[in-house]
Amino acid sequence: MELSIKTDLSGQVAFVTGASQGLGKSIAIALGQNGAKVLCVARNADKLAATVKEVEAAGGTAEAVVCDVTDRAAAKAAIEAAKENHGRLDILVNNAGITRDKLMRGMSDEEWDSVIATNLTSCFVCCRAAAGIMRRQKYGRIINMASISGLIGNPGQANYSASKAGMIGLTRTLSKELISRGVTVNAIAPGFIASEMTAELGDVVMEEVKKRIPAKRVGQPEDVAAAAVFLACKGAGYISGQTIVVDGGMTG
């Protein structure tokens, strides 16, 4: 994976949730390419092993952490273990997420609860656990993966849009709580990015989507990974509480 942005993350430890596929995998690879030791977190051990291999093939170092971040105790323990095993925790990327799309009138309680638990509550739990470590270090970078759905809404995604809007509000609040300790908190809001999820929409739908994007193309995982690398670098220390939209100008 070729990135147009480079930085030096040598000696830093990154914890990336939802790293078994999609944007999480791309971000893990990018952080590894730039020198960070990447802890790749997800539920699927086989997919995580593949991510670790890709990080290593790209010249980085990584290890798999099998964890269901909707299990609050397990998520907290995994972050504490990162500090215990590696001596520090510098970068947290909250990327774990699911969709359970359905119009509100037909959406079940379980479909609402599961999306909020995975996308938003896990983000809060991981931020809370990591913030204590980063505050003591007087350094840290927290990056929450939101979505343009959290900014503009999307029919059939009441649960998903609410979870992503919640992440943006959480980001702004935590930034105000942590920036004085050298810990930045930012969000990235991707638009339509080529992934397993968008592939399921089919070619006809995606061609219509492209017409709505001023850039006239669907974004690539590298576009989002580049934004994550930038926000993770030391030079981004005066940027906090922001939502970086990566959507080819769609919401501009």
C-alpha positions in Angstrom: 0.0 0.0 0.0 1.6 3.3 -1.1 0.9 6.4 1.0 1.5 9.9 -0.1 2.1 11.0 3.5 5.1 9.9 5.7 6.0 10.5 9.3 8.2 9.0 12.0 6.2 6.9 14.5 9.3 4.9 15.6 9.0 3.7 19.2 5.3 4.4 19.4 2.6 1.8 20.2 -0.7 1.9 18.4 -3.9 0.1 19.3 -6.3 -0.3 16.3 -9.8 -1.8 16.8 -11.6 -3.4 13.9 -8.2 -4.2 12.3 -9.2 -7.5 10.7 -10.5 -5.9 7.5 -11.4 -2.8 5.6 -10.3 0.6 6.9 -9.0 -0.8 10.1 -6.6 -3.0 8.3 -5.4 -0.2 6.0 -4.8 2.1 9.0 -2.9 -0.6 10.8 -0.7 -1.2 7.7 -0.1 2.6 7.3 0.9 3.1 11.0 3.2 0.1 10.8 4.8 1.4 7.6 5.6 4.6 9.5 7.3 2.9 12.4 4.7 2.2 15.0 4.3 -1.1 16.7 0.7 -1.9 15.9 -1.6 -3.9 18.1 -4.3 -5.2 15.7 -7.6 -5.8 17.6 -10.7 -7.7 16.5 -12.7 -10.8 17.2 -11.6 -13.0 14.2 -8.2 -14.6 14.9 -7.7 -15.8 11.4 -8.4 -12.4 9.8 -6.2 -10.7 12.4 -3.3 -13.1 11.5 -3.7 -12.0 7.9 -3.5 -8.3 8.9 -0.4 -8.9 11.0 1.3 -10.6 8.0 0.4 -7.6 5.7 1.8 -5.1 8.2 5.0 -7.1 8.4 5.2 -7.5 4.6 4.9 -3.7 4.4 7.9 -3.4 6.7 6.1 -2.8 10.0 5.7 -4.7 13.2 2.4 -5.9 14.6 0.7 -8.4 16.9 -2.8 -9.7 17.0 -5.1 -9.0 20.0 -8.3 -11.1 19.9 -10.9 -9.1 21.7 -14.6 -8.3 21.4 -14.6 -4.6 22.2 -18.3 -4.7 23.1 -17.2 -6.7 26.2 -16.3 -3.7 28.3 -14.1 -5.6 30.8 -12.2 -7.3 27.9 -11.6 -4.0 26.0 -10.3 -2.3 29.2 -8.1 -5.3 30.0 -6.7 -5.3 26.4 -5.6 -1.7 26.6 -4.1 -2.1 30.0 -2.2 -5.1 28.7 -0.9 -3.0 25.9 0.7 -0.7 28.4 1.9 -3.5 30.6 3.5 -5.4 27.7 5.0 -2.5 25.7 5.6 0.1 28.3 3.4 2.8 26.7 0.4 3.5 24.5 0.6 6.4 22.1 -2.1 6.0 19.5 -5.7 4.7 19.8 -7.8 4.2 16.7 -11.4 3.4 17.4 -12.5 1.8 14.1 -14.6 -1.2 15.2 -18.0 -0.9 13.7 -21.0 -2.7 12.2 -24.2 -1.8 10.3 -27.7 -3.2 10.7 -29.5 -1.1 8.2 -33.3 -0.9 8.2 -35.8 1.9 8.1 -36.7 3.1 11.6 -40.2 1.7 11.5 -38.9 -1.8 11.1 -35.7 -1.6 13.2 -35.6 -3.9 16.2 -34.3 -3.1 19.6 -31.5 -5.6 19.0 -30.5 -3.9 15.7 -30.3 -0.6 17.5 -28.5 -1.8 20.6 -25.9 -3.9 18.7 -24.8 -1.0 16.5 -24.7 1.5 19.4 -22.7 -1.0 21.5 -20.2 -1.8 18.8 -19.7 1.6 17.3 -20.2 4.1 20.1 -20.0 2.4 23.5 -16.8 0.5 22.7 -15.3 3.8 21.6 -16.1 5.4 24.9 -14.8 2.4 26.9 -11.5 2.3 24.9 -11.0 6.1 25.1 -11.6 6.0 28.9 -9.0 3.2 29.4 -6.4 4.8 27.1 -6.9 8.3 28.4 -5.5 7.4 31.8 -2.3 6.0 30.3 -1.9 8.9 27.9 -2.5 11.5 30.5 0.3 10.1 32.6 2.6 10.0 29.6 1.5 13.6 28.8 1.2 12.5 25.2 -1.3 10.6 23.1 -3.3 10.6 19.9 -6.9 9.3 19.8 -8.6 8.9 16.4 -12.3 8.0 16.2 -13.6 6.7 12.9 -16.9 8.4 12.4 -18.7 8.7 9.0 -20.5 11.3 6.9 -23.6 9.5 7.9 -23.1 11.0 11.4 -23.0 14.5 9.8 -25.8 14.4 7.2 -27.8 11.3 8.1 -28.8 8.5 5.8 -32.2 6.8 5.3 -32.2 3.3 6.8 -29.3 4.1 9.1 -30.9 5.6 12.2 -28.7 3.4 14.4 -25.5 3.8 12.4 -25.9 7.6 11.9 -26.7 8.1 15.6 -23.6 6.1 16.6 -21.4 8.1 14.3 -22.9 11.4 15.4 -22.3 10.3 19.0 -18.6 9.6 18.2 -18.2 13.1 16.8 -19.8 14.6 20.0 -17.6 12.4 22.2 -14.5 13.5 20.2 -15.2 17.1 20.8 -15.8 16.6 24.5 -12.8 14.4 25.2 -10.6 16.9 23.3 -11.6 19.6 25.8 -10.8 17.2 28.7 -7.5 15.9 27.4 -5.7 18.5 25.2 -4.1 20.3 28.2 -2.3 17.0 29.0 -0.8 16.6 25.5 -3.5 14.2 24.3 -5.3 15.1 21.0 -8.7 13.6 20.1 -10.0 13.8 16.6 -12.4 12.1 14.3 -12.3 11.0 10.7 -15.6 11.0 8.7 -15.2 8.9 5.5 -17.6 9.1 2.7 -18.0 6.3 0.1 -14.8 4.2 0.4 -14.0 1.1 -1.6 -14.5 -1.8 0.9 -16.3 -5.1 1.5 -19.3 -3.1 2.5 -19.5 -0.9 -0.6 -18.8 -3.9 -2.9 -22.1 -5.4 -1.7 -24.0 -2.4 -3.2 -23.2 -3.6 -6.8 -21.8 -1.8 -9.8 -25.1 -0.1 -10.8 -25.5 1.5 -7.4 -21.9 2.5 -7.2 -22.0 4.2 -10.6 -24.9 6.3 -9.3 -22.9 7.1 -6.2 -19.9 8.3 -8.2 -22.1 10.9 -9.9 -22.8 12.5 -6.5 -19.1 12.8 -5.7 -17.3 15.9 -7.1 -14.1 13.9 -7.2 -15.9 11.5 -9.6 -14.4 8.5 -7.9 -15.0 6.3 -4.8 -12.4 6.9 -2.2 -9.7 4.3 -1.5 -8.7 2.9 1.9 -5.3 4.7 1.5 -7.2 8.1 1.4 -8.5 7.4 4.9 -5.3 5.9 6.2 -3.3 9.0 5.1 -5.6 11.1 7.2 -5.1 8.8 10.2 -1.3 8.9 9.8 -1.4 12.7 9.7 -3.5 13.0 12.9 -1.3 10.4 14.6 2.0 12.3 14.0 3.7 14.6 16.5 3.3 17.5 14.2 -0.5 17.4 14.6 -0.3 18.3 18.2 -2.3 21.5 17.9 -5.2 19.9 16.0 -7.8 18.5 18.4 -11.6 18.2 18.6 -11.9 18.2 14.8 -13.7 15.9 12.4 -11.7 15.5 9.2 -14.1 14.6 6.3 -12.6 12.3 3.7 -15.4 12.2 1.0 -14.1 13.6 -2.3 -16.0 16.8 -1.7 -19.4 15.1 -1.4 -20.5 17.1 1.7 -18.4 20.2 0.9 
